[in-house]
C-alpha cells in the first residue's frame, strides 16, 4: 500500500477518527477505516498524492456531527477550517480535499470534480451485500425506531432499489474496481429478494 506521512496519520488517529464514535452505527470507526483502506488501495494505481487521499477519506463523513442531510458540505467546511492541515498542505491542496469530501456523496447531482473526489466516492461504496443490509438496518433502527420489523424491511428495500438497483443513483468511477462485480451480485439479490430476506432476518435480530 502507498506510504502516508506518519505525522499526518498520528494526528488523524488522535483527533479525527475518534469523532466517528459519536455517529450512528453505520458510520463508526469500522466504516472510516474501511474507506481509508480502500482509498489507499485505489491510489496505488493512480498518480495522486497519498497524503491527500488519506486525509480526504478520514474526514469524508465528519460532517455527520451536524446531521446527515448536509454532512458532505459540513465535512468540506471542517477540512478548510482545520489549521493543523496547513502544516502539511497548501491552500490549493486543502481546497481540493474539501471539494473531494463534498463530492463523495452517492446522491450528488454532479460528478466529483477531481480524481480525489472519485477515489473517495468509490472507496465509500464497499459493495458487500451483507454489510449493506446490516448498515441499512442499523441506520433504520437509529433514525426510525418507531417502525415495525415489516416497515423496517420495506424501508430497507426502498433504499436498496433507489441507491443500488439497476436504475439507482449509485455511480462507480473505476470500472476495474471489484465493486463492479459486487454491484451486479447485489442487483441480482435485489431482483430476487429471497437471499436478502434471510440476511435481513439475521441482522435485524442481532441489531434490534
Secondary structure, DSSP 8 states (H G I E B T S, - for coil): -----HHHHHHIIIIIGGGGGGS-GGGSHHHHHHHHHHHHHHHTTSSS-HHHHHHHHHHTTGGGGG-STTHHHHHHHHHHH-GGGGGT--HHHHHHHHHHHHHT-TT-SS--SSHHHHHHHHHT----HHHHHHHHHHHHHHH-TTS-HHHHHHHHHHHHHHHHSTT-S---S-TTSTHHHHHHHHHHHHHH-HHHHHHHHHHHHHH-
